[in-house]
Each structure stands twice: as structure tokens, then as C-alpha cells.
Amino acid sequence: MKFTAKINVMPQKALLDPQGKAVGANLKNIGLETCGNVRIGKHITMEVEAADVATAEAMVKQACEKLFINPVMEAFEFTVSAS
């Protein structure tokens, strides 16, 4: 079966997000004073061929842990659905 994984990678909550800070600081300059606490990350989509959803989820988790993130600085969450 084919599955589609949607993966979100974000900086660890305890770490400073300089890109998010810069964007958040500039929201006031464009008239969005009530917006803030910006954190910027990555969104990854991936197709997976697997026998079942549990196997697809295990493959996505392995890809995230070994390739897509730096575990010291980033965290991830994902969903897997049939394509």
C-alpha cells in the first residue's frame, strides 16, 4: 500500500528560534501588533510504500530520527494516511 506522511519539524521549545524572533519582531512593523510568539520550522511530505500503517509510521519515524532532524535542536511530529 502507498501512504503519505506529513512531517512537521520545529526547534526544541527550550531553544531560541532566531528566525522566529526576527519575524515576530517585524509583525508590528506591518500592523500586526497582536500577533507574536513566532516559531519557524520545516514541513516535509513523503510517500511510503508499506504493508500497513504501523509499518509506514515506523519507517517515517526512522527517517525523521536518522535524517530529517537534529535531535539536539529539533523535534518532530507526523501523520501518515493512505494515499
N, C-alpha and C positions, 0 to 999 in steps of 0.2 A: 504494500500500500504506500501511497505518497502522502506525506504530511507537510504542512507549512509551519515553521517555527517563527515566532515574532519575539525578538530578544531586546530587552532594554538594559543598557549598561550605564551606570551612574557612578559618580565619585562617591566614595565612602562618606557617610553623613558626618563623621568626625573630622574630615579633612576639608581644608579650604578649597573652594572652587573658584579660581581666579577669573575664568571666563564668565561664569555665572555672576560673580561680583561686579565685573565690568558692565555686563548687560543690565543688571539690576540697577546700578548707579545711573545709567543713562535713560532708564524708563521715565524719570522725572523730566528729562530734557524734551521728551516728546509728548508730555501732557498726561502721562500715566502714573501719577503720584501714588495711587492706591495699590499699585502692583509692586511686588517685590519678592525677596527670598528666591531668586532665580538659581537653578542648578542646571547645568548643561551636560548632556551625556551623548550616547550613541544609540541608534535604533538599527537593528540588524534583522533581515529576513533571510530565511534559509529553507530550502526544500530538503526533505529527508525521506529516503525510502527505507521502510522498516516493516516488520511483520505485524506490529501492533503499536498502539500509542505509548505504552510503557517503554518499549524498546526505543522508540523515537525520542522520547523525553530523556532517556539515559544518554543517547547519542548527542543530543543538544547540550545537555549538562556537561558532558565531557569536552565538547568543542569550546564551550564558554570557559571552563576551568583551565584548559590547556592552551587555548589560542586567543580567544576574544578579549579576555580581561587580564589586568594585573591585579591579583588578589590583595595586594598590599594597599592599593589605591582605589580599586573599583569593586562594585557589587553588581549582580545581575539578577534579573527575573525574566521568565519567559512563559509563553503559552505555545502549545502545539495543537493544531487542528487538522483534520483530514482535508486534503486538497480536492 
